[in-house]
Amino acid sequence: QVQLVESGGGLVQPGGSLRLSCAASRIISTSYSMGWYRQVPGKQRELVAGIMSGGGSTNYADSVKGRFTISRDNTGNTLYLQMNSLKPEDTGVYYCNLEFPVSGSQYWGQGTGVTVSS
């Protein structure tokens, strides 16, 4: 079992920045993928950014490319999402996800809210 705890959400004006963090309850040593998802009322949760273990390849939703950066710390158990040039459409609840491709197990954090508004 792995617990994921997100932090860093809040209210920010358009054009501003936020940094989300996701702390895993233990160091993850096996192959995994981690990602940040966003959900708004009435819509499905969507992938915003993802990162793979090992080489650390990343992928982003088209809507955030060039503005958001996903990264992890050296231990591999803390995930970050640096969000710059925020837009009102970035508003939503952001969830951290951890998935082990071999077993198919996946875990979710409780979510952290981001509101971009003037």
N, C-alpha and C positions, 0 to 999 in steps of 0.2 A: 504494500500500500504506500501511496505517496500523497501527501497533502500539499496543495498549492495555495499560496496566499498572495493575492494581488494588493498593490498599494499604488498611490500616486495620482489617482483620478481627482477631478475637481471641476471647478468652473473657470473658464478662461475666455478671454476675448478673441474674436477672429484675428488671425495672424500671430497669435501667441504660441507658446510651447508648453508641453507637459512631458514628463518622463514616467512611464509606468514600470513597476517592478513586479516580479513574480518569484517568490522564494519557494523552493521545493523543500520538503521536510528531510530529505536525505540526498546525499550525493548520488547522482545517477551515473552508473558506469557502463551500462549496456547501450546498445544502439537505440537511438530514440529520435523522435522529431518533436519539436515544441513550436507553439505558435500563439498568436494573439488573434482572437475572434471578436467581432463586434455584433451586437444585437440591438435592434431598435424595435419598439412596439409594433406588432403586426407583421414583422418580417422574420425570416429565418436568420439564424446566426451565420455570419459570413467570415471567411478567413481574411484577415487584414495582412498578416505577415507570418512567415514560418522560417524555421531554421533547423538544419539537420545536425546530428552529432557527427563526430569525425571531422571532416573538412569544413563544416559549418556553412554549407551552401544555404542561401536564402532565397525567398521568393516573396513577392508583394502583390497585393491587389493593385490593379491599374490606377485606382482612384487615389492611392497613397504613395505611389512611386515618386521618388525624389523629395518627399517630405518626411516620411517615416523611416526609421532605421531600427531593425531588430538586432539584438546582440545578447551575449551571455557572459558571465564572468568566468574566470579561469577554472573555477571548481566545477563549472557546468551546472550548478544547482540554483543559479539565479538568472532569470531572463529579464530583459529590458525591452522597452519600446520607447524610443525617442520620437516624439511627435512634434514637428515644427510646422509653421505656416498653417495652423489649424483653421478649419472651415466649419461653419455651422453643420454641414452634412457629416462631419466626423463625430457628431454627438451620438452617444449610445453607451451601453454597458459593455465593457471590454473584459473578456474572459481569457485566462491563460489555459492552455491545453498542453498536455504531455501525452504522447502516444508511443508505445513500443510496437514497432511494426511486426516483429517476429511473433509475439504472443497475441497481438491485437488489443491489448489492454490500453485503456486511455483514462486520463484523469482531468478533471476540470477544477479551476478555482471558483471562488464564490462570486467573482466579478467586481469590477470597480467602475463607477460611473464617470463619464466625461461629458461635460456640457460646454459647447462652444457658442457663446452668445454675447452680444453687446448689451 
